[in-house]
Each structure stands twice: as C-alpha cells, then as structure tokens.
Amino acid sequence: MSLRTHPLALTASDQVVLTVPEGQEATCNNILCTGSGSLTLKYREAATGTTHTIFGGKSVADQIALERSFNLASGDQLIASGDGLSIFVSAYYVGASQGSAVLAYGPGPQTLQAGDMSSGYFGEVSAAEFYAGDRLALELGVTEGVLQNSDAGWMKLASKGKVLFIPKQSFMHSVSWDHLYARGIVYGTNDEGKNPRGTPTNQFTTVEHGGNRFIVRLMTGANADPFPESDPLFFTDDMVNMDIGAGSEWNDLMYRVHADVPASDGSDGMRADRHGGPQVGDNWATFSNAELNVGTGNGRSTWCQEASDSAASMAYRGGDDVAYFYSNYATHAISTLGWRPVLELIPATH
C-alpha cells in the first residue's frame, strides 16, 4: 500500500486532480481545501464513462477538511473546480505498480556524499523534487506566521541511522512555538511531547510524498530537555564551556554544512555569551549565512524542541551566527523567529 498526496490549484473549470494508474485501486481520504470560493468535486468511472458529483458548490471561506472517503478503480479520475481554491487529496494506492515510485531513502540523492548513516550528508533536494514551503504549511495548517523562502529547497542528511530533510532556509517567520506545538509538529512523538503547553496535543504528525511517509517535527538544538539555563555559565563569555548544544541536530548537522567552524575555546568570532558549543567533525558543505538564513534575514532564529529549566521559554538557534544559542517565550511570534521543519523519513518497512 502506498499513500500519496495530490495538490492542485483550482480554476473555475473542471480539472483532473488524479487518475488511478492501470492495475491499481485507490481510496481517497483527508481531502483538504483552502482559499475562498465554491468547490465542486466529482469522480469519473473509467468502466462506464459516467461522472458522479460528490460535492456541488460547497462554500469554502478559509480552509475545510472534507470528511468523505471513497474508492476509485483503475483509470477512474477525481475532478475538481473552484476559482481561488487549492485542494490536497491523500489517496491510498494498492496494486501491482503501487510501489514503483518509492525510493528507499526518499527523494533526491540515494548515496551519501560524506559521512555515514550515523552522521552524514546526501546533498541537496529541490522544492520541485520534494516540498515547497507554502505547500507544506498548507497541508499542516501552519497559518500564524508569514511565509517566505518557499522554493529554497532542502538538505538531505543522515543522523543516528535516520534520513532527515532540513530546509536550507526558514519557511516562515513571526510564528510562535505554541502555534507549532498546537499543530502537532514539534516533537515527532506519539504522545503530547516533553513540554506540553495549552491544550495537550499529540505530536506524531506525518505527510506523504512519492510513496514515502515522513514525520514532521522541529530540530533538536540543546544537549538536554530541559536545557540548563540555570547554569552559572549561561549567557556569560564562557558559555562555550557549557557545550549546551552538544549532540543536538543543530550542532551535529547544521554546523557541518555551514562555512564557519565553531571552536572549543570560542576563538571563532561568534558571540561568546550565546555560544552553543564547538563543532565536532569536518565540514560536509560550506554554505554561507545568507544561503542558510542564519544570522541574517527574517526567520533567522530557528525554533527548536527544548525548554528552559528556569523559564517558560524555548530554545532557538542561529540568531547572530551558526553557533548562536538563545531562548524566547513560547508565545512570542516576532520576525526573527522562524519555522524550519525537519521531515524525518519513516522507512518503508515500518
């Protein structure tokens, strides 16, 4: 069985959202429609040539999830119209060729350029090959902030045996940690997360692309959760000695694709009283601050998972430089704070 998502920007005329491939059957569910307008949804039976109307003239003001599931046979088509609307249809496929598009390591390069599966770098994946930021935000209902850098593309990395996709730049700014938590996209765990806030929300949220399934979450940015803000060295010129980011995905992965190399003694020109610790290992790539939306531009401060041990604030990384470690209140939604999601590949055997 394979689950694929079919997105389409609609017009006033009928358009084909999907056609079931020969030799397959499909079950459509999780139909999301966004925008403002009037939606018509139909399906055409290949065997009889008959077109059936599922929804006719259904009003959409912002976004709606259509609670309807139905089966399609080989050659059947799902058809939609609605000027000013976009539709996202998830369909389960079964049949002889349903797995033909599935790549073992997800989209993009299938072999590592550097490192190994414990810590390594596959290369870049374009938005056209994978996800554009605006499409991902629509699928997940991330609406609080301001979309940006939608076509920046992704870095494909390996970490602790997992394949991770991390955007080269933040997809949204002026978004709060609380908003992301409420969408279930902070922790990537099948529970309410280590630091639930507001209405406790299950944090296991997935998306489907090209027959692959991905967990959506934030990066880890600290050496513990909660991180030790109470340590006397925190926010002092000796903060590098705390190594507060040790073992985090930010230190292990983002450091190694950035041109700068954070040093163990802080002699790297980076802000001493916000230093997340030294780099371990050589660089795999040498992207600049501007290329990674680090230290510059809206959304340069990437929200991470961890909470402070002494305040109602959450970690973020990348504010002034790649080593930068700081925290902010989970409610804050300001232009410097950004959403840079991790998409973690779920192996096809699971």
C-alpha positions in Angstrom: 0.0 0.0 0.0 1.2 3.5 -0.8 -0.1 6.8 0.3 0.4 9.9 -1.9 -0.8 13.5 -1.7 -2.1 15.2 -4.8 -2.1 19.1 -4.6 -3.7 21.3 -7.2 -4.6 25.0 -7.6 -8.1 25.0 -8.9 -9.8 27.2 -11.5 -13.5 27.7 -12.4 -13.2 24.9 -15.0 -13.1 21.2 -14.2 -9.5 19.8 -13.7 -8.2 16.3 -13.1 -6.8 16.0 -9.6 -5.7 12.4 -10.0 -6.1 9.4 -12.3 -5.7 6.0 -10.8 -2.9 4.1 -12.7 -3.6 1.0 -14.6 -3.7 -2.1 -12.4 -4.3 -0.2 -9.2 -7.1 0.9 -6.9 -7.2 3.9 -4.7 -9.0 5.0 -1.6 -9.3 8.8 -1.2 -9.4 10.4 2.2 -8.1 13.5 4.1 -9.3 16.0 1.4 -8.2 19.5 2.4 -9.4 22.6 0.5 -8.0 26.0 1.2 -8.8 29.5 0.0 -12.1 31.3 -0.6 -14.7 30.2 -3.2 -17.1 27.5 -4.2 -15.9 23.9 -4.5 -17.2 21.2 -6.9 -15.8 17.7 -6.6 -16.6 14.8 -8.9 -15.2 11.4 -10.0 -15.4 9.8 -13.4 -15.8 6.0 -13.7 -13.5 4.6 -16.4 -15.6 1.5 -16.9 -18.8 3.3 -17.7 -17.7 6.8 -18.6 -20.1 8.2 -16.0 -19.3 11.2 -14.0 -20.6 11.5 -10.4 -20.8 14.7 -8.3 -19.5 14.3 -4.8 -19.8 17.9 -3.7 -21.5 20.6 -5.7 -21.0 24.3 -4.9 -19.6 23.7 -1.4 -18.7 27.0 0.2 -15.1 27.5 1.4 -14.1 30.6 3.4 -10.6 29.7 4.7 -10.0 26.0 4.8 -12.0 22.9 5.3 -11.3 19.2 5.7 -13.9 17.2 3.8 -15.0 14.2 5.8 -15.5 11.8 3.0 -13.7 8.6 1.9 -14.4 6.8 -1.3 -12.8 4.1 -3.6 -11.6 4.5 -7.1 -10.8 1.8 -9.6 -8.1 1.6 -12.3 -8.5 4.5 -14.7 -11.0 6.4 -12.6 -10.4 10.2 -12.2 -11.0 12.7 -9.4 -12.1 16.0 -10.8 -12.5 19.4 -9.1 -13.2 23.0 -9.8 -13.3 26.2 -7.7 -11.7 29.5 -8.7 -9.5 30.8 -5.9 -9.2 27.4 -4.2 -6.4 24.8 -3.7 -7.1 21.2 -3.0 -4.9 18.5 -1.4 -6.1 14.9 -1.7 -4.5 12.0 0.1 -5.0 8.6 -1.6 -4.0 5.1 -0.7 -3.0 3.0 -3.7 -2.9 -0.8 -3.9 -2.0 -2.9 -6.9 0.9 -4.3 -9.0 2.7 -1.0 -9.6 1.8 0.9 -6.4 5.4 0.9 -5.1 7.2 1.8 -8.3 7.8 5.4 -7.3 9.1 4.8 -3.8 12.7 5.5 -3.2 14.4 3.7 -0.3 16.0 6.9 1.0 13.3 9.3 -0.1 13.6 11.9 -2.9 17.0 13.2 -4.0 20.4 11.6 -3.9 20.4 7.9 -2.8 24.1 7.8 -1.7 26.0 9.8 0.9 28.5 12.4 -0.3 30.1 12.5 3.1 30.0 10.7 6.5 27.9 7.7 7.2 24.3 6.9 8.4 25.2 7.9 12.0 26.1 11.4 10.8 26.3 12.2 7.1 25.3 14.3 4.1 23.5 13.2 1.0 23.3 16.6 -0.8 20.5 18.9 -1.8 16.9 18.3 -2.9 15.0 20.9 -4.8 11.5 22.1 -3.8 10.3 20.7 -7.2 11.5 17.3 -6.2 10.1 17.4 -2.7 8.1 20.1 -0.9 7.8 23.8 -1.4 7.4 25.6 2.0 4.0 27.1 1.2 2.6 23.7 0.2 3.9 22.1 3.4 2.4 24.9 5.5 -1.0 24.4 3.9 -1.0 20.7 4.4 -0.1 21.1 8.1 -2.3 24.1 8.8 0.6 26.4 9.8 -1.1 29.8 9.4 0.1 32.1 12.2 3.3 33.5 10.6 4.5 34.9 7.3 5.5 32.5 4.6 9.0 33.0 3.0 11.7 31.1 1.0 9.2 28.5 -0.2 11.4 27.4 -3.0 14.7 27.4 -1.0 15.0 23.6 -1.2 16.3 21.1 1.3 19.4 19.5 2.6 19.2 15.7 2.9 21.2 14.4 5.9 21.7 11.2 7.9 21.6 11.2 11.7 21.6 8.2 14.1 20.5 5.9 11.3 17.7 8.1 10.2 17.3 10.2 6.9 16.3 13.8 7.6 15.3 16.6 5.3 16.0 20.1 6.6 15.2 23.3 4.6 18.1 25.4 3.6 16.1 28.4 4.9 13.2 29.1 7.2 9.8 28.7 5.6 8.0 31.1 7.9 8.8 33.9 10.3 6.7 35.6 13.0 5.4 32.2 14.2 5.3 31.1 17.8 6.5 27.8 19.3 3.0 27.4 20.8 1.4 27.6 17.3 3.7 24.8 16.0 3.0 22.7 19.1 -0.8 23.1 18.6 -0.3 21.7 15.1 1.5 18.6 16.5 4.8 19.3 14.7 7.3 20.0 17.5 8.4 16.6 18.9 7.6 13.9 16.3 6.5 11.5 19.1 3.3 9.6 19.6 2.4 11.4 22.8 1.9 15.0 24.0 5.7 15.8 24.0 8.1 16.6 26.8 6.7 20.1 27.5 3.0 20.2 26.6 1.5 23.7 26.5 -2.0 25.0 26.1 -4.2 22.1 25.0 -2.0 19.0 25.1 -1.6 17.8 21.5 -0.3 14.5 20.1 3.0 15.2 18.4 3.0 12.4 15.8 2.2 14.2 12.5 3.1 12.8 9.2 3.0 13.8 5.5 3.2 11.6 2.4 5.3 12.3 -0.7 6.1 10.0 -3.7 5.0 6.9 -1.7 7.3 7.8 1.2 6.0 8.8 4.7 7.7 11.5 6.8 7.4 12.6 10.5 7.2 16.4 10.8 8.9 18.0 13.8 11.4 20.6 14.9 15.2 20.1 15.2 16.8 19.4 18.5 19.1 22.3 19.5 20.3 21.6 23.0 22.1 18.9 25.0 19.1 18.2 27.2 15.4 18.9 27.6 15.0 21.0 29.6 18.3 22.7 28.9 20.3 24.2 31.8 19.6 27.9 31.7 20.3 27.9 35.5 24.0 27.0 34.9 26.2 29.9 36.1 28.0 30.0 32.8 24.8 30.5 30.8 24.9 33.9 28.9 28.4 34.6 30.1 31.6 35.0 27.9 32.5 31.4 29.0 29.3 29.9 27.7 31.2 27.8 25.1 32.4 25.7 28.0 28.9 24.6 28.7 28.7 22.9 25.3 25.0 23.4 25.6 24.2 22.2 22.1 26.3 19.1 22.2 24.7 16.1 20.5 21.9 18.2 19.1 20.9 18.0 15.4 21.8 21.7 15.1 25.4 21.1 16.3 25.8 17.7 14.6 24.3 18.7 11.2 23.8 22.5 10.7 27.4 23.2 11.9 28.8 20.8 9.4 27.1 22.3 6.3 28.0 25.9 7.3 31.2 27.6 6.2 32.1 28.7 9.7 33.6 26.2 12.3 32.7 26.9 15.9 35.7 26.5 18.1 36.1 24.9 21.5 37.7 28.0 23.0 35.3 30.5 21.4 38.1 32.0 19.2 35.8 31.9 16.2 34.4 35.4 16.1 31.0 34.2 17.2 29.1 35.8 20.1 30.8 34.4 23.2 27.8 34.9 25.6 25.4 33.0 23.3 27.7 30.2 22.2 26.2 26.7 21.7 29.5 24.8 21.8 32.2 23.6 19.4 31.9 21.7 16.2 32.7 18.0 16.2 34.0 16.7 12.8 34.9 18.3 9.5 32.5 20.2 7.2 30.5 18.4 4.5 29.5 21.7 2.8 30.3 25.4 3.2 27.1 27.3 2.8 27.1 30.9 3.9 24.9 32.7 6.5 22.8 34.1 3.7 22.4 30.7 2.0 21.2 29.1 5.2 19.2 32.1 6.5 21.4 32.1 9.6 22.5 35.3 11.3 20.6 37.4 8.8 17.1 37.9 7.5 13.6 37.3 8.9 13.2 33.9 10.5 17.0 33.5 11.1 16.3 32.2 14.6 15.2 28.6 14.2 12.8 27.3 16.9 14.0 24.0 18.4 12.3 21.5 20.6 13.8 22.1 24.1 12.5 24.1 27.0 14.5 26.1 29.6 14.9 24.6 33.1 14.1 28.0 34.7 11.7 30.0 32.5 8.7 29.5 30.2 10.9 29.8 27.2 12.1 27.5 24.3 15.5 27.1 22.6 16.3 28.6 19.3 19.5 28.6 17.2 21.1 30.7 14.5 20.2 34.2 15.6 23.6 36.1 15.1 25.7 33.2 13.8 25.6 29.4 13.4 26.7 28.8 17.0 24.2 31.1 18.5 22.0 29.7 21.3 19.2 31.6 23.0 15.6 31.2 24.1 12.4 33.0 23.9 8.9 32.8 25.3 6.8 30.1 23.5 4.1 32.6 22.9 6.3 35.1 21.0 5.8 35.5 17.3 8.3 38.1 16.0 10.0 38.5 12.7 13.4 37.0 13.8 11.8 33.7 15.0 11.4 31.1 12.2 9.9 27.7 11.3 12.5 25.4 9.8 10.8 21.9 10.0 12.5 18.5 9.9 11.0 15.9 7.8 12.1 12.5 9.1 11.8 9.6 6.7 9.8 6.6 8.0 11.5 3.5 6.5 9.1 1.7 4.1 9.4 -1.5 6.1 7.7 0.2 9.1 
